[in-house]
Amino acid sequence: ENGKPISIFDFDICSPGSPANELGWTTWHWLEIGNNKYSSDEQKRRLKVFCDEYGIDTSPVLEWMVKRQAFCAQNEFFEHSFREHCAQSLDWVKKNLV
């Protein structure tokens, strides 16, 4: 709308999920949380901006993100390389944001 996205669809692992899971997944992937290219301060800023726009606190979103990362890191449904990516992201988040 007005040149800005109003919704985002990601069909990689399409399945019903709770709003909490969706927020955890969205902030993790779309904000690139856990990507070493960006400082922890930059990632904290991105997360705060996102949460402020939704009118929610960052703490529960971080909790949901960590749960989602842990689930993906341990789930045999996913390919090994993706599980490894999830585990690395989880470790980064625990060290830098939680």
N, C-alpha and C positions, 0 to 999 in steps of 0.2 A: 504494500500500500504506500503510495507516494514514494516509490523507489526503494522501499525498505521491506524486508521479508516479514510476513505476518504469521507464518508457520513453517515448521521444518519437519520433514519426514525422513526417517532412517529405517530402511527395511532389512538391515543386515540380520537381525535376529527378531523378526517381527513376531510378537506374541502379546497377549494382554498383560498389562502390568499395572501396579498401583501408581498413583501420582507420585508417591515418594520415590519409588524405583525409577520412574521416568525423569524426575528432577535430578536424581543422582547420576543417571546415565547421561543426561543432556549436559549437565555442568562439566562432567568428566571429559566428555568427548568434544563438545562444541567449544568449550573454553580452553581446551588442550591442557587440562590440569594434570600435572605430572610430567609435562614435556620439559626436558632439561634446557631447551632453547630459551625458555623464559624464566626469569628470576622468581623466587618465591613471593617477593613483594608484588611483582606484576600479576602473578596468578591469584594472589589474595585480592588485589584490586579488581580483577576481572570477576571473581566470584562475588565480591561485594556489590559491584555494579549490577550483575545479574539478579542477585537476591533483592537488592533495593528496588529494582524495577518490578519484581513480583510481590514486593511487600512482605518478604519473609526473612527470617534470621538465617545467617550462614551456618550456624551450628548444626541444626537438623539436616541441612543439605549436605554438609560434610559427612555426617553420620550415614546418610543414605548412600552417598558416593562410596564410602569405605565398604559398606555392606555389599554394594553392587560389584565393586572391584574384587572383593574377597570371593563372592559367588562365582564370578567369571574365571578367576584364577584357579579355582578348584573344580570346576565343572568339566568333566570328560567330554561333554558334548562339543566343546570348542577345540579347535586345532591347538596343538602344542605352542606354536608361536604366539597365538593370541593369548593363551593362558599365561605365557611368560610376560607378555606386554602388560597384562592385567596385574600380575604380581609385582612387576617393577613399578607400575603406577601406584599401586597400593603402598609399597614401601616408601616411595617419594612423598606421598600425601601424609603418611604417618610421621615421617621425619620433619616435614616442612610446614604442614598446615594444621594438623590435629594437636 
